[in-house]
Amino acid sequence: MRVVPAVAPIALALSLLSVGPAPAAEKPNVHIVATGGTIAGAQADVEQHGYTAGTFTVDSLIQAVPELKDIAAVTGEQLVNIPSQDMNDDVWLKLAKRLNELLADPKVDGIVVTHGTDTLEETSYFTQLTVAGDKPVVFTGSMRPATAISADGPMNLYNSVAVAGNPAARGYGSLVVLNDEIHAARDVYKTHTTSVDTFRSPEHGLVGRVDTGHPTLFGPPPPRGATYDVGALTALPQVEIIYAHSNMGRTLIDAAIAAGAKGLIVAGVGNGNMTKVAIDTLAEVAKTGVVVVRSTKLAEGTVVRNAEVDDDKLGFVVSDDFKPGKARALLQLALTRTSDPVEIQKIFDSH
């Protein structure tokens, strides 16, 4: 192993464990789609926490990890270059359409998407729902910018390319690879503001690990729900998330409806619960055709239908183990097909 500390801005300061180059004919073709984020970020001062996300381009990221050429034939493109807190529906649709185009190309064996960590769990799950086929789509990012003394981006990118090019990763749908771990996009959540081991899958656990470019996937791919064809879509239905709390009133619910929301995700307390005022208001809203989904603001656990709230009577949907961000992505797509809460509950149950 050869580790050479340095602080050169885009050199990223790390030399990865070198693996022997495979014969050219055996190397998979892996395409990197870059969207920005911390992995492409730069600091003005390595001793400060502040940095600017989306500073470097995909070409810079590839050049900064020369060992990539030993494990894959790597190409790349810059879809957007934004911090992931600015991720939006337009970019989601653009990304899904582009991924489907790339995966239809027989020359592409797998794809890596570089992305900021703040909304990576939502974007990766959106692609799980909208990208067809069994070729791997691997999301990665970093918790430290490219210019940090101990940047985690280079190893995350290296490992992600290794997973994307590995035939064993086929059929898993969208995956998330960071910190030597492989997560299913459906199950993974960011759980810590700054730690490099922030991504966890609290309900279902990891689907694999990767050790310096050598992935191990645990068992066969899990069942995957139906995907949505977004090829003709130019926009997604408006869905808002409302956070439940003590003394919750109807102000934010009314504001969301007035702003045009077609669906509401409630990040409820406990088992997706909320005040009587909020429940009564949401029951009124549901009668107008707006879909109401009860989720939870808690990190773990499933929202149980008809447990403390009479969902059947009130016309609500429950999110099962989907936390608010993923529930929102699924509801947006479900609303492109139906606004019937009974049918939408079936969609949630099958994904």
C-alpha positions as CSV (number, residue, x, y, z in Angstrom):
1,M,0.0,0.0,0.0
2,R,1.3,3.5,-0.9
3,V,-0.1,6.5,0.9
4,V,1.4,9.9,0.1
5,P,-0.1,12.8,2.1
6,A,-0.5,16.1,0.2
7,V,-2.8,19.1,0.0
8,A,-2.7,19.9,-3.7
9,P,-6.2,21.2,-4.6
10,I,-7.4,18.7,-7.3
11,A,-4.8,16.1,-6.8
12,L,-7.0,15.2,-3.8
13,A,-3.9,14.2,-1.9
14,L,-4.4,10.4,-1.9
15,S,-2.7,7.6,-3.7
16,L,-5.0,4.5,-3.8
17,L,-3.9,0.9,-3.5
18,S,-2.8,-0.1,-6.9
19,V,-4.4,-3.2,-8.4
20,G,-2.8,-4.9,-11.3
21,P,-4.3,-3.6,-14.6
22,A,-6.6,-6.1,-16.3
23,P,-6.3,-6.9,-20.0
24,A,-7.9,-4.2,-22.0
25,A,-10.6,-6.6,-23.4
26,E,-11.7,-7.4,-19.8
27,K,-12.2,-3.9,-18.6
28,P,-15.8,-2.8,-18.2
29,N,-17.0,0.5,-19.8
30,V,-18.1,2.7,-17.0
31,H,-19.6,6.2,-17.6
32,I,-19.5,8.9,-14.9
33,V,-22.4,11.4,-14.8
34,A,-21.4,14.3,-12.6
35,T,-23.9,16.6,-10.9
36,G,-21.6,18.5,-8.5
37,G,-21.7,18.3,-4.8
38,T,-19.0,18.2,-2.1
39,I,-17.0,15.5,-4.0
40,A,-16.3,18.3,-6.6
41,G,-16.0,21.0,-3.9
42,A,-13.0,23.2,-3.0
43,Q,-12.0,25.0,0.2
44,A,-10.3,28.4,0.5
45,D,-8.5,27.1,3.6
46,V,-8.1,23.5,4.5
47,E,-8.4,24.3,8.2
48,Q,-11.9,25.7,7.7
49,H,-15.1,23.7,7.4
50,G,-16.5,26.0,4.7
51,Y,-16.2,25.2,1.0
52,T,-17.8,25.7,-2.3
53,A,-19.6,22.6,-3.8
54,G,-19.5,21.9,-7.5
55,T,-16.2,23.6,-8.2
56,F,-14.4,20.9,-10.2
57,T,-15.6,19.2,-13.4
58,V,-16.0,15.5,-14.1
59,D,-12.7,15.6,-16.1
60,S,-10.9,16.9,-13.0
61,L,-12.4,14.2,-10.9
62,I,-11.3,11.4,-13.3
63,Q,-7.8,12.8,-13.7
64,A,-7.5,13.1,-9.9
65,V,-7.8,9.3,-9.6
66,P,-5.5,7.9,-12.3
67,E,-5.9,4.3,-10.9
68,L,-9.4,4.3,-12.4
69,K,-7.8,3.3,-15.7
70,D,-6.6,0.1,-14.2
71,I,-10.1,-1.2,-13.4
72,A,-12.3,0.3,-16.1
73,A,-12.5,2.2,-19.4
74,V,-13.9,5.4,-17.9
75,T,-15.7,8.2,-19.7
76,G,-17.6,11.1,-18.2
77,E,-20.0,14.0,-18.7
78,Q,-21.1,17.0,-16.7
79,L,-24.9,16.9,-16.4
80,V,-25.1,19.9,-14.0
81,N,-22.7,21.3,-11.4
82,I,-24.7,22.2,-8.3
83,P,-24.7,21.6,-4.6
84,S,-27.3,19.0,-3.9
85,Q,-29.4,21.2,-1.6
86,D,-30.3,22.9,-5.0
87,M,-31.4,19.6,-6.6
88,N,-34.8,19.9,-8.1
89,D,-37.5,18.1,-10.2
90,D,-36.2,19.4,-13.5
91,V,-32.7,18.0,-12.9
92,W,-34.3,14.7,-11.6
93,L,-36.1,14.3,-14.9
94,K,-33.1,15.3,-17.0
95,L,-30.9,12.8,-15.1
96,A,-33.4,9.9,-15.4
97,K,-33.8,10.5,-19.1
98,R,-30.1,10.6,-19.6
99,L,-29.4,7.5,-17.6
100,N,-32.0,5.6,-19.6
101,E,-30.3,6.7,-22.8
102,L,-26.9,5.6,-21.6
103,L,-28.0,2.3,-20.3
104,A,-29.6,1.5,-23.6
105,D,-26.1,1.7,-25.2
106,P,-24.6,-1.8,-25.4
107,K,-21.2,-0.2,-25.0
108,V,-22.0,1.0,-21.5
109,D,-21.7,-1.6,-18.7
110,G,-22.5,0.6,-15.8
111,I,-22.8,4.1,-14.6
112,V,-21.6,6.2,-11.7
113,V,-23.4,9.3,-10.7
114,T,-21.5,11.8,-8.5
115,H,-23.8,13.8,-6.3
116,G,-23.9,15.9,-3.2
117,T,-24.8,14.0,0.0
118,D,-27.6,16.2,1.3
119,T,-30.2,14.9,-1.2
120,L,-28.4,11.9,-2.5
121,E,-30.8,9.5,-0.8
122,E,-33.7,11.2,-2.7
123,T,-32.2,11.4,-6.1
124,S,-30.8,7.9,-6.0
125,Y,-34.3,6.5,-5.1
126,F,-35.9,8.6,-7.8
127,T,-33.7,6.9,-10.4
128,Q,-34.5,3.5,-8.8
129,L,-38.1,4.3,-9.7
130,T,-37.5,5.7,-13.2
131,V,-34.5,3.9,-14.7
132,A,-35.1,0.6,-16.5
133,G,-32.8,-2.3,-17.1
134,D,-30.5,-4.3,-14.9
135,K,-27.1,-2.5,-15.4
136,P,-25.7,-0.9,-12.3
137,V,-26.3,2.7,-11.5
138,V,-24.1,3.7,-8.6
139,F,-24.3,7.0,-6.7
140,T,-21.4,8.3,-4.8
141,G,-20.3,11.5,-3.2
142,S,-18.1,12.7,-0.3
143,M,-18.4,14.3,3.1
144,R,-15.1,16.2,2.6
145,P,-14.3,18.5,-0.3
146,A,-11.7,17.6,-2.9
147,T,-9.1,19.9,-1.3
148,A,-9.4,18.5,2.2
149,I,-6.3,16.9,3.7
150,S,-8.1,13.6,4.1
151,A,-10.7,13.8,1.3
152,D,-12.9,10.7,1.0
153,G,-14.0,11.4,-2.5
154,P,-11.2,9.6,-4.4
155,M,-11.7,6.2,-2.7
156,N,-15.5,6.6,-3.0
157,L,-15.2,7.2,-6.7
158,Y,-12.7,4.4,-7.2
159,N,-14.9,1.9,-5.3
160,S,-18.0,3.1,-7.2
161,V,-16.5,2.5,-10.6
162,A,-15.4,-1.0,-9.4
163,V,-19.0,-1.7,-8.3
164,A,-20.6,-0.2,-11.5
165,G,-18.3,-2.4,-13.7
166,N,-18.9,-5.6,-11.8
167,P,-21.5,-8.0,-13.3
168,A,-22.5,-9.1,-9.8
169,A,-24.1,-5.7,-9.3
170,R,-26.6,-6.2,-12.1
171,G,-30.2,-6.3,-11.1
172,Y,-29.8,-4.3,-7.9
173,G,-31.2,-1.1,-9.4
174,S,-29.7,2.1,-8.1
175,L,-26.9,1.6,-5.5
176,V,-25.1,4.1,-3.1
177,V,-21.4,3.5,-2.5
178,L,-19.6,5.5,0.2
179,N,-17.2,4.7,3.0
180,D,-16.5,1.1,1.7
181,E,-20.2,0.2,1.9
182,I,-22.8,-0.6,-0.7
183,H,-26.4,0.4,0.0
184,A,-29.7,0.0,-1.9
185,A,-31.0,3.4,-2.9
186,R,-34.4,2.4,-1.6
187,D,-33.1,1.9,2.0
188,V,-30.3,4.4,2.5
189,Y,-30.4,7.6,4.5
190,K,-28.0,10.3,5.5
191,T,-27.8,10.1,9.3
192,H,-25.0,12.5,10.5
193,T,-24.2,16.1,9.4
194,T,-20.4,15.7,9.0
195,S,-19.2,12.1,9.6
196,V,-17.9,10.0,6.7
197,D,-20.0,7.0,7.8
198,T,-23.2,9.1,7.6
199,F,-25.0,6.8,5.2
200,R,-26.9,4.0,6.8
201,S,-29.7,1.6,5.9
202,P,-31.4,1.3,9.3
203,E,-34.3,-1.0,8.3
204,H,-32.7,-3.5,5.9
205,G,-29.0,-3.1,6.3
206,L,-26.2,-3.1,3.7
207,V,-26.4,-5.0,0.4
208,G,-22.6,-5.3,0.2
209,R,-19.1,-4.0,1.0
210,V,-16.2,-2.9,-1.2
211,D,-12.6,-3.2,-0.2
212,T,-10.3,-1.1,-2.4
213,G,-12.1,-1.9,-5.6
214,H,-13.2,-5.4,-4.7
215,P,-16.9,-5.5,-4.1
216,T,-18.8,-8.2,-2.3
217,L,-22.6,-8.2,-2.6
218,F,-24.7,-10.1,-0.1
219,G,-27.2,-12.5,-1.6
220,P,-29.4,-12.0,-4.7
221,P,-30.9,-8.6,-5.6
222,P,-34.0,-7.7,-3.5
223,P,-37.4,-7.5,-5.3
224,R,-37.9,-4.3,-7.2
225,G,-41.2,-2.4,-7.8
226,A,-42.3,-1.3,-11.2
227,T,-40.5,1.6,-12.8
228,Y,-42.0,4.8,-14.2
229,D,-41.5,5.9,-17.8
230,V,-40.7,9.7,-17.5
231,G,-39.6,10.1,-21.1
232,A,-42.6,12.3,-22.0
233,L,-42.7,14.2,-18.7
234,T,-41.7,17.8,-18.5
235,A,-42.7,18.4,-14.9
236,L,-43.7,16.4,-11.8
237,P,-46.8,17.0,-9.6
238,Q,-46.2,19.3,-6.7
239,V,-45.8,17.5,-3.4
240,E,-44.8,19.2,-0.1
241,I,-43.5,17.8,3.2
242,I,-45.0,19.2,6.4
243,Y,-43.2,18.6,9.7
244,A,-45.4,17.5,12.7
245,H,-44.7,18.9,16.2
246,S,-46.5,19.8,19.4
247,N,-49.2,22.4,19.0
248,M,-49.3,21.8,15.2
249,G,-52.0,23.8,13.6
250,R,-53.4,24.1,10.1
251,T,-51.4,27.1,8.8
252,L,-48.8,25.2,6.8
253,I,-51.3,22.7,5.5
254,D,-53.5,25.5,4.2
255,A,-50.5,27.3,2.7
256,A,-49.3,24.2,0.8
257,I,-52.8,23.7,-0.7
258,A,-53.0,27.3,-1.6
259,A,-49.7,27.1,-3.3
260,G,-51.0,24.2,-5.5
261,A,-49.8,21.0,-3.8
262,K,-51.4,17.9,-5.2
263,G,-50.0,15.7,-2.4
264,L,-48.8,16.2,1.1
265,I,-46.2,14.1,3.1
266,V,-46.6,14.5,6.8
267,A,-43.4,13.9,8.8
268,G,-45.4,12.7,11.8
269,V,-44.4,12.2,15.4
270,G,-44.0,8.6,16.5
271,N,-46.1,6.3,14.3
272,G,-46.9,9.1,11.8
273,N,-49.2,10.9,14.2
274,M,-50.1,14.6,14.6
275,T,-52.4,16.9,16.5
276,K,-56.2,16.5,16.2
277,V,-56.3,19.9,14.5
278,A,-53.9,18.7,11.8
279,I,-55.7,15.4,11.3
280,D,-59.0,17.1,10.9
281,T,-57.6,19.6,8.4
282,L,-55.9,16.8,6.4
283,A,-59.1,14.9,6.3
284,E,-60.8,17.9,4.7
285,V,-57.9,18.2,2.3
286,A,-58.1,14.5,1.3
287,K,-61.8,14.9,0.4
288,T,-60.8,17.5,-2.2
289,G,-58.6,15.0,-4.0
290,V,-55.2,16.0,-2.5
291,V,-53.3,12.8,-1.5
292,V,-52.2,12.7,2.1
293,V,-49.4,10.4,3.1
294,R,-48.5,9.8,6.7
295,S,-44.7,9.2,7.2
296,T,-42.6,9.8,10.3
297,K,-39.8,12.2,11.3
298,L,-38.1,9.3,13.3
299,A,-35.0,7.7,11.9
300,E,-36.3,4.2,12.2
301,G,-39.5,2.3,12.1
302,T,-42.6,1.7,10.0
303,V,-45.8,3.7,9.9
304,V,-48.6,1.2,10.5
305,R,-51.9,1.7,8.7
306,N,-55.0,2.2,11.0
307,A,-52.9,1.8,14.2
308,E,-53.5,5.2,15.9
309,V,-55.2,6.9,13.0
310,D,-58.2,5.6,11.1
311,D,-56.6,5.8,7.7
312,D,-59.4,3.9,5.9
313,K,-62.0,6.4,7.2
314,L,-60.0,9.5,6.6
315,G,-58.7,8.5,3.2
316,F,-55.0,8.7,4.1
317,V,-52.0,6.7,2.7
318,V,-49.2,5.4,5.0
319,S,-45.6,5.3,3.9
320,D,-44.6,2.0,5.4
321,D,-40.8,2.4,6.1
322,F,-40.3,5.3,3.6
323,K,-39.2,8.4,5.4
324,P,-40.5,11.8,4.1
325,G,-38.0,12.5,1.3
326,K,-38.3,9.1,-0.4
327,A,-42.1,9.1,0.2
328,R,-42.3,12.4,-1.6
329,A,-40.4,11.0,-4.7
330,L,-42.7,8.0,-4.9
331,L,-45.8,10.0,-4.4
332,Q,-44.8,12.5,-7.2
333,L,-44.5,9.6,-9.6
334,A,-47.6,7.8,-8.4
335,L,-49.6,11.0,-9.0
336,T,-48.7,10.8,-12.7
337,R,-50.9,7.7,-12.9
338,T,-53.6,8.2,-10.3
339,S,-54.9,10.3,-7.4
340,D,-56.9,7.5,-5.8
341,P,-55.5,6.9,-2.3
342,V,-56.4,3.2,-2.4
343,E,-54.4,2.7,-5.6
344,I,-51.5,4.9,-4.3
345,Q,-51.4,2.8,-1.1
346,K,-51.0,-0.3,-3.3
347,I,-48.1,1.5,-5.0
348,F,-46.4,2.2,-1.7
349,D,-47.0,-1.3,-0.5
350,S,-45.4,-2.8,-3.7
351,H,-42.2,-0.6,-3.6
